[in-house]
Each structure stands twice: as C-alpha cells, then as structure tokens.
C-alpha cells in the first residue's frame, strides 16, 4: 500500500496544484536548498578510522566521516535538499575535529576517510542530482603549522597580532583571528599555492562549489584572482562567501570580486529572534529583503539560515524563550523555504537538536528520533521543488499585524501566497482585491486549506503558530481530478488486497 501511494503522490500533488511547472527553466543555484554538515558530528560510517574518538568530550573527535555522509545521502535527499555543504575535510592538526586547523591543503583528514572516499561521495551525490560544496579556508592555518618553523616561508604569514579595532580593514585582514596564523595572500607564492590547491580539489573530485571561510579577513584583490581561476576549471562553479557583518552594503561589496553569493547574516539576526518567540512581527525580515534587493547584484543567491556551527542552536533560543521548539522550527523553516534566497539548514535542525555556544552547538547527530519535523521538511521541500514561484518569484508583503503575515510570490503565470501566524492565538488576515486577483481561490498545500474570494477579497484564517502555502487558481466546484485520483488510490489498494488474497500460500 505504501509503495502504491508513494508512486501516486507526485501525480496527486500536481493535480491539486494544477499549475504549470516551467520545466524549461534551467536549474541555477537559486533553485538549490543546502543541508549543512559538520563532518565529524554527523554519522560514523567507518569505525576503522576512529582515531582519538571520545563522544563524551565536546572538543574531541566523535567519529563522523565521509562514508557516514554517503550512507545518509538518501535520507538528506528525501527531505528535498539538493546540495550538501561540508565543513573542511582537509588534514588538520591534532584536535581539529571541526576542520578549520588545516595542516595540509592537499590531503583528506584521516579521521574522515580518504581521497577515494571523497570522490565516491561526490559521485554518489551527483547520481542523486545533488551538488557538493566544500568549505575552503585561505585566511589562516592551524595554530602549529610546520610552515611557521620553515625559514623559507617566513614571509608567508603576517606578524603575530590580535585584531582589536574591527573597523580598521587593514587590521581585520592582517590580524591573527582567534590566535590562528594569518596567511599573507599578497605574497605571490602564498596566493599561487592557495589558488592551485583550490583548483586541484575541483579537478580531482568534481565538487560543485566552495563555501569561503572568513572572507573579510582576506584582501579583495586576492578574491578577484581566486574566483577567476577557480571558475575556469568548472562551469557554474559556485562561490558562497562568509562575510560576518551587520551591514549588507559591506557584504555586497565583495560581490564585485567574483564571489557569487553570501551567507545572509542580517537575515539570520532577524530570523533567529523573530521565529524563536511568538508574537514577533515579520516585517523586519521583509525589510532585510528590501535592502538586499537594493544592495546586491544577485540577491536571490544569498544563503538564508536560522543557525549554524558558529551560533547558538535555534532550538536553544526557543527553549530560552519558553517556546515549543518544534512549532518554532516549523515556522522558521516555512519562511526559509518560501522566501527569496538559498535555504541552508544546519544538520540536526530536523530533530530539534539543542546546543549552546561552541562547541555545544556541534553535538552528535541522532537518527533515532521523532519524525514530526522531518515529515514537515519533506512537505515544504517538495513544495519548493514543484513551485517555481517559491524559488524565482518576486516577493511582496501583503499583510502584517503583530506576527500574522502574508506574502506573495509571482513567477510567470504562477502566484504563491505564504501565510505565517507567528502569534499565540488564531489570527485572520484580510487581503484586498487590489492586492490579489479577484474571482479566484487560494488552495492550501500544507494543511489543505481553501480560501475563496468574495466581493471584498480574501480572508485567510490560521491557527496559532501555524503556516500555509497557497497557490492562486480559478474557482472550482468539485475537484474532479483530485477525487478521481483518490478513487484510483482506493481501487489500486483493493486490487492489491485481492492479489495478496489470491496468491498461493507458501507451504511449510
């Protein structure tokens, strides 16, 4: 029965939506959704590489590896994610479970596996039409890198100084971040080494993109040369930059030097506050988008997120606000998957993984937990995949009052309406005929709601802490295609039972 229904589900979905899919549109990076993995903390697929593992020490290795990710690709794909981003997999100094203390830019860390494992991971991901992004660090090395004691590489590092004045760009680029040796990218030898290494991994493994760590700590002139050379290796190679800053104008300026998209930290700051507590207005999030439209050349390539490996877990924020984290996560992810940008979800969010500051926000993944959030992600992931308007459409705020918000996205002849009730009580939003085409109906795809227009417009009513994603369509009476499909399901199930009953029984 489950197999029969799963085969019919996509057809049922399309019958209900009854909207053109615009399949001719070429897939671009703004169509992706990314699952972010801290390799050591995700899944242990090969116990033979468990060196120095201690799952009770938050700063020790926990055993996650590349084989573990391969084993869970179908799990990730089933939630609708089309790409994975991995923390650095390069060989690290002792204790570098997180991957950011690199000791060799040309080797896979043995805790995670081998180069062959990485090649196989990329190959298996591509088989599933999924892309692979590696974290790449050019700003610094591990704290005790051999180059520090190599006289021939004395000028490969900046003078050891901490960053005190964070508004002084020279100090930001030349200072030692968290005491880590700061590479001098203006040195032609250093620049050549880093760019060659970046190109080598693409040539060897066929990865699809880099998440660039600590971008603002590296000169812009380096990024221009880096992006030009790296993109010459593979068509449509994606560069996602981490520029941790409050001002979108500061972040956007790096787009002039070849970096395609950026992690949207202004979005994170608003989203993490708004969705971790009820009765918070969503208008500040819309204002973030309006600024992004103004300052970025390609605002749809911004990576949106609720938390990551450098922040307190979203679940912790909700718990501190005495909120139900499951409800809060659902609302936050609904916005993440339906608003402009590339949604990035940190591993463990689908199980409500808790965690405070680093390293507590990097707990070991648990795959034997409640399915409620996972099932919800599958729904919104499928909607984002099937509705181009949720990936490519314009974005308009139709209504907002104390946390009850309605947004509209239009792409070609498809209109999606996203309604989010971020309050602690049932709420109603009235949408006028001037805001939304009259004489039609809104068909809910998350909770099967149906809203028909009257002479005054549309009244959308949602229970507390819930959301709905609608498509705008012609008014219908009986939904004949849907009813026919439901009947077909029951007929097939009846035939299945008949077949099982008539099948000869095995004899002992």
N, C-alpha and C positions, 0 to 999 in steps of 0.2 A: 504494500500500500504506500509506504513512504517513498519508494522508488518511483512509483507511478505518479504520485503527487508532485515530487520534485521535478519530474520531467515536464509536467504541465504548468508548473508555477510561472516560468518566464512568459509563456503564452497568455496565461491569465492576467499577468501584470500588464502586458501590452494591450490586452483587450480592455482592461479597466481604464488605462490611461488614454488609449485611442488617440495618441498624438504622434506626429512624425518624429523620427529619431535622428534625422540628418546624418545618416551613416557615412555620407560622402565626406564629412569634415575630417581632415587629417588630425590624428591624435597628436597633441602637443603636451608640454609639461604642465600647463594649467589644467589639463584633464586628469592629472595623476592625484593619488592620495597615498601618503607615505606612512609606513609603520617604522618607528624609530627604535632600534635595538641597541642596548649596551651588551656587547657580545658575551662578556664573562658572566652576566647575570640572567641570561635568557634560558638556555637549555643545554644540558650536558649530553651531547650525543656520542662522545668518545671518551670513556673513563681512562683510557690509556695515556691521555695527555694531561691528566690531573696532577700537575706539579704544584706543591705548596698550597693545596686547596684546604681552606678552613671556612666552612659556611657559617660558622659562629662569629667570625671576625669580619666586620663590615669593610675593613680595609685590605682584606686578603682576597685571593682568587677563590671563586665559587664554582668553577668548573665549566661554565658556558663556553661553547666553541662553535666553529663553522659547521661541523656536522650536525650539531643541535639545531642550527637555523635551517639547514637543508631538510631535516626531519619535520620541521614545522611550517614549511612553505605553503602547503595546502591549507593549514589552519589559518595562516595570515591571509591568503587569497580568499578563503571562504567568507571573510569579513568584508571583502570588497576592496582591499588595499591593492594598489597596482605597482607599488615600489617599496623597497626597504632601504633604510639608511642605517649603516653600521658605524659604531664608534671605531676609532683607529684599530686596525688589525696588524699594524707593523710591530716588529720586535721591540719590546720595551725593557727598561731597566727593572731590576727586582722591585716588586711591589706595585708595578704599573698595571694593575688589573683593568683600569679604565682606558688604557691605550694612549694616553697623552704624554707619557715619558719616553719618547722614542729613542732607541739606541742604534737602530739600523733601519734606514729608509727603504731598503731593498729586500727585507725578509719578513715573512709572516711570523708572528709571535708563536713559539711552540706550544704555549698554553691553549691557543686557538686552533692549531692544526698546521697544515702545510699549504704551499702554493697550489698544489694539486687540489686540495680541498676547496680553496677559494675559486679556482677555475670551475670546479664542479658545481659550486653554489651558484655562480653566475649563469652557468649553462642550464641548471635546473630552474632557476628563476625565469630565464628567457623562454624556456619551454612552456611556462605558465603565463607568458605575456606580462611578466613583471620585470621592473627595472631595479638595478642595484646601484646605490650611492655609497661611496666610501668617504669617511671622514679623513681629511688631509690637513696636516699641521706643517706650516712653514715658518711660524714665528719663533719657535724655540725647540730645544731638545730636552731629553731627560736631565735631571739635576747633576748627574755624574758622567756625562757623555765622554768617551775617550778623546774626542777632539779637543776637550779642554786642556788636556795634557800633551797635545801634539804641537810642537813648536812651529810646524809648517802651517798650522791652522790658527795661529794666534789672532789673526785679524778676521776670523770667521764669526767672531762674537763681538757684541757691543760691551763697553765697560760695565762692570757689575754695579748697577744702581737700581734701587727700587723706584717705582712710579709714585710721586707724591702729588704733583699737580696734574690732575686728569683733564684739565682744559688746555694744557700745553701739548700740542700734537707731536712735537719733537720728542718730548719726554715719554709720551704714550707709545711711540714707535721704537724708541731706543732703550727703554727701561726693562728690567727683568720682571716679568709678570709672575707673581707668586714665587719669586726666587728662582725661576727657571732660566737657564742660559739663553740669552736673546740673540738670535742669528742676525748677522749683518747682510741683509738681502741686497744692499747697494754694492757689496763686493761681487764682482763679475763671476768669481769662482763659486761662491755660495749660490748665487742666482742660477747659474748653469746647473749645478748639482741638483737643486730642488726641482727645477723645471724638467730636467731629464728624468728624475725619479717619477714625477707625476705622469709623464708620457709613457714611461716603461710599464707602469701598472695597467694603463689602458691597453697597451699593445699586448701584454701578457694575458690579461684576464677578460677583456671586452666589457668592463664595467661601463656604466651609463652616465655617471656624474660624480662630482665631489662636493661634499659639504666642507666649506673652507672655514677652518677654525681661526678665531682671533684676528679677523680681517683688519680691524682698525689699528692693530699694533704693527702693521707691515706697510711700507710705503706704497702709495698708489701707483707709482711708476713700475714697481715690480708686478703688480696685479695686471697691468696692461700687457706686459710681455708674457706673463704666465698664461693669461687667458687666450691670447693669440696662438701661442704654441700648442697648448693643450687641446684646443678646439680643432687644430689642424690634423689631429690624429684620428678623431672620430666625429662624424656628422651628428649634429644635435646633442653633443655632449653638454651636460648641464652643470653650471656652477652656482651653488647656493651658499651665499655668504653669511657668516655670523658677525654682525656689527652691533654689539650690545650698546644701545644708546636710546635715549628718550625722544630725540628729535628726528622725525622722518627725513628732514632735509639733509641732515648729517649722513644718515644711512644711504639715502638715494644717490648722493654724490658719487659713491663707489660704483654705481651702475655705469658711469661714464668710462670705466676702465675694464669692461668686458665681463663683469660678474652679472649673471642673468637675473637672479632673484635673491631675496634676503629673508632671513628669519624676522618676522614682524614682532619685535619686542614691544612697541607701543600697543599693538593689538593684545599681546599676552598680558600686559599690565592691566588693561581694562577688563578683558575676558575673565581672567582669574578672579578678579574682585566681584564682577557682576554675577557670574554664574555660581559662585561658591556660597551665595547668600540670597535668599528670596527678597522680593520687593525692591530690587535694584533696577533702575532704568537701563534700557538697552541703547538709548540714544548716544551715549559716549562711544559705543562701538561703531555706530553708523558714522559718527564724526571722524573716527580713525580712518574709515574707508574714504570719506570725502577728502581728507588730507592726502591719503595715498594716491587718489586719482590726480591730485594736483601736482605732487612732487615726483612721482615715479613714472618713468617712461613705460614700464610694463607692470602695473600694479597687480595684475592677475597672477604674477609669478612670485608673489610674497608667500612665505610659508607661515601659516597660522597655527597656533598651538595653545594648549591650556597649561602645560608644564613640560619640563624636560629634566635632563640629568644634572642641571645646574640650579634648579629651583626646588622649592618645597613642592611635594606632590599635591595635585589638585584635591585629592581625597582628604589630605590633612587640612587644607584650607576649609573645606566643607565641614569637617568634624569640629574644627575650632569655632566655627560659626553655629554649631549645634544643628546642623542640617543633615538630611539624609543624603549621603554621598552618591547613591545610585541615581536618585532623581536629579541631583545637580549635574552629574556626569552626562546623563541623557540630554539635558537641555543644552549644556555646553557643546556637546558633540553635534547636536542637531544644527546649531548655528555654524559650527566649524565646517560641516559637510555641505551646507547650503549657501553660505555667504561666499563672496569672492576670495580667491586665494587658493593655495595648495594646502589642504588639511594635513597636519602632521600629528600623529598620535604616539605618545611615548608608551613603550611596552608596559603592560600591567594595568593600564587605564581600564582595559576591558574587564578586569576583575576587581576594580576599585582598590588597587594596591596602595597601601598607605606609606608614608615616609616623610620625615622632616628634612632638615638641611643635609647636604652632602656629608657623609656617604649614606645616610639613612634613606635617601630618595632613590637608592640603587639596590633595592632588595631583590632577592632571588625570585624569579617568576614561579607562579604556582598554576599548573594547568588543570588541577582537580578542584575547581571552584564552581560557584553558581553561574549559570548561563545567561542570566537576565540581561546584563549589559551587552554581552556578545551577540545575543539574538537581536538586540536593538541596533547595534552597529551594522549587522548584516542587512537590516531593512534600509537604513539610511545610506549605506554603501551601495546597495542595489539602485536606490532612487537616484543617487548622484551619477551612477553609471548610465542609467536609462534616460535621464532628463538632461539634455544639453544645456538647458537654461540654468541649471544649478552649477554648471562649470564655466559657462561662457556668457551668460546673460548679464545685462546691466543690473543695477541694484538700487532700489528706491525704497525709502521708508514711507509707508502708508499711514501708520498709526503707532503711537507710543504713549502710554499713560501708566506711570508707576511700575513698569515692568511687564505690562501686557503690550506686545509689539507685533506688528505685521509688516512684512517686507514683500516686495515684488521683484521678480527677475524675468526679463523677457529676452528671448533669443529667437530670431526669425519669427515664425508664427506660433511659438510656444510660450506660454506665460505660466510661471510657477509662483505660488504665494506661500510664504513661510510665516506661520503664526507661532509665537512662543509666549506662553503665560508664565512669566518669571515671578508670579506673586503667590501668596499663600491662601488665595481663595479663587473661586470661579470668576472669570472675567469675560467681558464682552467688548469686541471692537467693531465699530461701525465703519464700513468702507463705502464711500460715496460712488455714484455712477461716473463722476468726473475722474476718480482715481482708478476705477476698474471698469472695463467694458460692460455695459448693461445688457440685460436679457440673457445672461449665461449662468453657469453654475460652477462652483468650486468642488472638485472631487478630492477628498482626502485620501492620501495613500499610506499614511502611518497608522491611523486609527479608523479608517473607513468613514470619516465624517463627510457629510454632503451639505453644502450651503448654496441655496438658490437665491438669485437676486429678486428683489421686488422693485417697486417704483422708486424706492429711496436708496437702493444699493444692496449691500451685503452685510449681514450680521454674523460675525464669527464668535462663537462661544467656546471657551476651553476650560476644562477643569484645572485646578491649581497645579502648578509645576508640571505642565504637560505641553506638548508641541504637536503641530500638524503641518504637513507639507501638502499643498493642494496643486492641482493643475486646473486651469481655466478652460472650460469646454462648453459646447452647446447644451442647452437644457434637454434633458431626456425624460421619457416616461419610464417604462420598464427597460432595464438594461439587458436587452435581448442577448448580445454576445456574452455578457458575463454569466447570465442564467444558463445559457447553452453550455458554457464551459464547465459550470458547476455540475450540470446534469451529466456531462461527459465523464467527469471525475467519478461520480457515483456508478455510472454504467461500467466503466473500466474496473472499478473496485468489485462490482458484482461479478463480472467475468473472471476476475482474479480468484474470488472465493469459489466460484463454480469450478474453475480449473483445479484448484487445490483439492476440492472435494472429490472430483472425478479421477484425480491422478492415482494410479495404482499404489497401494501402500507397500512399503518395503517389508519383506518377510525376514524374521529372525532365524 
